[in-house]
């Protein structure tokens, strides 16, 4: 069983029926593990090892994608949203379907045997496919290009921002994306979305807040801007900044900001900003669902400027004010 463990450790805890045969592990033994709950079948011919030790914890999204690719055989490639999961891109809703590209007629029976796997027959060249942690997957460039043609604008720009922020896509590579989409429906719209990408955004929530404000004609002047106090200390690095109004916008993602230590830290930095003459408005994910919610918050704040605007329009002028 040591050999089984070694393989599973490299594959998100998974092993295939073919690998079991290579290890001369009998079908009866595999069935016994499954019956006892020691292993759990994730897809046809793919098993989760030590399932009994994991309890009811759900498998990771990446493990599920790996299982789908392993089921598809050596020519299977994770594509679209499933490829984004493997690359660690953010901005997509949790996925209930797994997207795998299979050559030729192999895609047809897969549709009948595993309803969680959506088979595709994409035309992929060698330059479109890479291997990440042992999973065959479309490259980041190809993945992003494919997703731009099937996502709405907010999700598409969020994925672009994520790829740039994580360093998985370089700024100069953005210009290459339209060529990967040439001749496909939606290229003109997607090209416009590419121009709206900004890798300074650190989360999809920040991306969506920025876009909502831009759509309303009140885009922030800066993203991830450092606010410096009179003693030269950096008070905070803020998500969105309207300089002249000395207005800060903060995106409050629940997975981070709901933690007790984060609540304390956020309160302290907000106090520092207020004492330095800034005002802070905060946004949550639910605010982004209404196109007018965030702009309404920002407009009200911009309409109540408590003191004259800071001279100049640069980060340097803000620093000079406090030095």
ABEGO torsion letter per residue (X at the ends): XAAAAAAAAAAGGBBBAAAAAAAGBBAAAAAAAAAAGABBBABBGBBBBGAAAAEABBBBAAAAAAAAAAAAEAABBBBEAAAAAAAGBBGBBBBABBBBBBBEAAAAAAAAABAABBBBBBBBBAAABBBBGGBBBBBAAAAAAAAAAABBAAAAAAAAAAAAAAGABBAAAAAAAAAAABGBBGAAAAAAAAAABBAABABAAAAAAAAAAAAAGBBBABBGBBBBBAAGBBABBBABBBAAAGBBBBBBBAAAAABAAAAAAAAAAAAAAAAAGBBBBBBBAAAAABAAAAAAAAAAAAABBABBBBBEABAAAAAAAAX
